[in-house]
């Protein structure tokens, strides 16, 4: 059976395809930054509880941020997923069906992770070091599983030539384990998680130092975070190289001079990574953060260009039929603006309340 015969006809869209494309990339950047920070800090905290000293005050300062971070990460992930479905729904829904059991399990896993974050925060002192380690290990394991399911789904949607496997396994338990890019892509993601987790730690304690935290203690945590960021960014370069060479030849060559836009974005992204890496090794927290945001924007564009390259034999977003209907877009943008303003106000009030009691975390720990 020809793979193209398994691809459904896409539905018309209400606006030019470039609009949901731009919104998908913008919201994805927000989501991936939040998610990498949340996941990375969880892994680093687990490593510290397993192999480091029992730094209860420092860990509790992180634990107090986890419930809010979980909520922000999950909600920020909804918008890019919806915009992706507008453009690529006829591919994404097929991969959803093929691994339906795993995909639906993500809902329960996210809820469990949310509870884990709350338990780690609200029961921090009562759990003791052993209990905190168990809760945190469980939370991190759940996040690893969620990320693996996502990588399977997003690679399966790009490979219609593998969809015929559904007829031999129609139970929704199929995973894309035969995909050559699966593990390089996942490793590239995980090294980014650890790098951003380190930078998040450095940013957190830079802010806390300005609000009266012990300068020597904060400086140690900042140095540690920047070292983690720099070395895992270097590891991400190696993982990214593996990911690049594992791509299908026709897709990889698009970034090696075969496609002007793809090659240009690739060169810019590589230069941005090297600049961010240099800043990280110098320990410059705020310039590193600014450079990282620019790098993530370019990486998000690269990710989309990889997807376009994979699907080029079958589909391009420019092929979508447009039936103009702009009122839903206007409503979305209005709600986004109001919701963003309210969220900014809420976070500012929460930060003020936290700053008003700087010693609370240490006392409770």
N, C-alpha and C positions, 0 to 999 in steps of 0.2 A: 504493500500500500504506500502511495506517495504521501509524504508528511503533510504537504499542502492540503490534501483532502480532509485532514483532521482538524484544520483550523476553521473556526466559525467565522461567519461574515460579521464584521464589526458594526456596531450601532452608530448612527449619525451622532455628532456632537454639537452642542449649542453655540460654541464659539470657535474661533480659529485655534488650531492645535497648539500654536506657540504659547497661548495664554495658560492653559493647564500645564504645559511643559515648564514654563517659568515658575508657576506657583508650586509645582511638584518639587523642583530643585530648591526653591527658597525654603519651603517648609521642611524638606528632608535635611537640609543643613542644620536647621534648628534642632530637629529630632536627633540627628546623629551626634551632635555635640553633647546634648543632654544625656543621651543613652550611654555614650562612651564615658562621660564623667561619672555617672551613677554606677555602671558596671565596673569600671576601672577602680574606683575607690573601694567598692565592695571586695574585689580581688586583693587589693593591696592591704586592706584591713584584715582580711583572712590570713594573708601571709604574715602579717605582723603578730597576730594572735598565735599562730602556729610556731613561728621561728624567732620572733622578737621578744622583747621584754613586755611585761604586762602594763602597757601604757593606757590605763583606763581613762584618764582625763582626755587624752588626745583622741582615742577611739570613740568616746561618748560625744565629743564635739562633732565627729563625722556622723555617728548614729542618729543624732538629732536632725540631720538634714535628709536622711534616707526616705522617710515617708513622702515628704514634699517632692523630692527628686523623682521618686517612682511615679507619682501622679503626673508631674510635668512631662516626664519621658513618654508615658503611655499616651497621654492626650496629644502631645506634639506629634506622635507617630500616626495619628488617624488621618490627618490632612494629606500628607504625601502618599499614603496608601490609597486614598480615594482618588486623588488626581492620577495616580498611576493606573488605576482601573479605568478611568475615563479614556486614557490613551491606549492601554494594552489589556483591557479587560478580556478580550477574546483569547488571549494567551494565558493570562493569570488565572482565570476561572477554570481552565482545563487543568493546570497544575494543581490548583486547589482540590479538585475532585480526585486526582490521582493519589494525593497524599492526605485525603480528607481527615483520616483518623488523627494524624499528627497535627494538621492545621487547626482542627477544632480543639485539640488538647492545649494549644497555646493560650486559649481563653482561661482555662482552669489554671494553667501554670503561671500566668500573669497575676491572677488573683492570689495564688499561693505566695508568689514573690512579694506582693503588696503586704500580705499578712506578716511575712518574714521580716520585712523592713520595719513594720510597726512593733513587732515583738522585740527586735534588736534594740529599738529606741526605748520603748516604754517599760521594758523589763530589764534594762541594761544592768543595773546594780544588782537586782535580785537573781539574775541568771548566773552570775559569777563567770570566771574566765572560761571554764569548761562549757557551760551552757551557751555563752556567747559564741564560742568557737563552733559549736554544733549548729546553732541557728544560722550563723553566717556561712558555714560550709554548705548547708542546705540551700540557702538563698543563692549562692554562687553557682551551685550545681544546676539549679532550676534555670538560671540565666544562660548558662552554657547550653542547656538543652533547647531553650527557646531560640537562641541564635543559630543553632545547627538546623532546626526546622526551617527557619527563615532562609538560610543559605540554600537548602535543598529546594525550597519552593521557587526562589528567584532564579536558580539555575535551570530548573526543570521547565519553567515557562519559556526559556530561551532556546530550547532544543526540541522542537516538534518531531524531529526524527526519532526521539525516544518515546514518544507518546504511545506507540503501538504496544508497549509493555503493559499498558492498562488491561488489555484483553486477556492477558495471562494472570493478572493480579487486580481484579476489579474491586477489591475490598477496601481500598483507600489507605493502604499501608505501604504504598510504594515510596521508596526513597531514591534519590538520584545519585547513588553511590558510585556508579560507573562513570560519572562526569569528571573528566581530567582536571577541571578547574575547581572542583568542589572544595578540596582540602586546602589548596593554596589560597583560595578566596577567603575561606574561614580563618586561616592563620593570619592573613593580611588584616582581617577585621580584628582579631583578638590582640595582635600586637598594637594596633591603634588604640584599642580599649585601654591597655595597660599604660601606654604613653600618655593618653589624655587623663587617665586616672592620676598619674604622677603630677601632671601640671595642675590638675584640680586641687590636689593636696597643697601644692605650693601657693596657689592663688588664695585658698581658704586661709592658710596661716599668715599670708601677707596681710590680708584684711584683718585678721584677728590681732596681729601685732600692732596695727594702727589703733585698735580698739582697747588696748591695754593688756593683751596677753604677755606672758613672760617672754622678753625679747630673745633670750638665749634658747629657750625651748622652741619658740616659733622659728628662729633662724635654722635650727637643726632640722625641723620638719620641712622647711622650704628647700634646704639643700638636698635633702633626701628625695623630695618630690621632683626636683629639677633633674637629678641624676637618673631617676626612673624614666622621666620623660625622654631625656636625650638618648639613653641606651636603647629604649624600646622603639623610639623613632628610627634609630639606626637598624634595629631588627626588622622594622616594618619595611625599610628599603629592600632588605634581602628577601622578605616574604613577597613584596610587590614584584620583585624581579622574577621569582618563581611563578607568580600568578601570570605575569606577562607572557612568559615563554610557554605556559600551559594553555594559552588561548589558541583556538583554531588559527591556522596559518593566515587565512584571509582576513581574520579580525586583527591579529597581531600586526600585520603589515600596514594596516590603516594608521597605526601609531608610529610606524617606522618610515614615514614619508609617502605612504600610499594614499593618504587622504589629508588634504591640507589642514582642515579644522582640527581633526583628531590629533595630528602630529603637533600642531601649534599648541593645543591645550596640554598635551603630554609634556612638551618641553617646558612650558610655563609652570606646570605642576611640579616637575622635577626640580626646577630652580627654586620654587617656593619651599619645597621640602628641605632642600639643602640650606636655605637661609634660616628656616625655622630650627633646623638641627644645630646650626652654628650658634644661634641665640640661646638655645636650650643648654648647650655645653658651657656657655658663658654665665648661665644662671640668671638671665635677665627675664624676670617673670612677666611683666606686662607687655614688653615688645614680643616675647615668645607667644603669648596668648593672641595678640593681634595678628601675628604672622600665621599662627595655626588656623585662625578663622578663615583667612584668605586661602590657605592651603586646602582646607576642607571644602570650600566653595569650588575650587578647581577639581578636587577629587570627585565631588558629586557630579560635575560635568563630565569627567572622564568615565565615571560609572555609567552615565546615560549614553555616552558615545559607544561604550562596549556593548550595551544592550541594543542600540541601533545597528551596530555592526553584525551582531549575532542574527538579528531578525531581518537584515537587508534582503536575503533571498525570498522572503515571504511577505514583508510588510514594511511600510514606513508611515510614521504619524501623519506625514503630509498627504497620504492617500485617504485619510478620513473625510467622509462627507460632512459638511457643515450645514446645519439648519439653524439659522440665527435665532437665539433666544437669550438675551443678555440680562434679563431681570434676576435669574438665580445667581449669576456672577456678582451683580451689584449687591444683592442681599448678603452673599457670602462675605464680600469685602467689607461691608458695613459692620456685620457681626464680628468679623475678625478684628477690626479697628477698635470697636467698643470693648470686646472681650480682652484684647491685648492691653488696653488702658486699665481696665479693672484688675487684671492679673498683675500688672506692674505696681498698682497701688497696694494690692494685698501683700505682695512680696516686700514692698518697701515698709509697710507697717510691721510685718513679721520680723524684718531685719532690725527695725527700731526696738521692738520688744526684746529681741535677743540681745541687742547691744546694751539694753538697760540693766541686764543681769549678767555681766560678763563672767562672774564666778560661779554661776549656778551649775554649769556642767561639771566642774571639779568637785563641788560639794556633793552633788547627787552621786557621782562616781565613787 
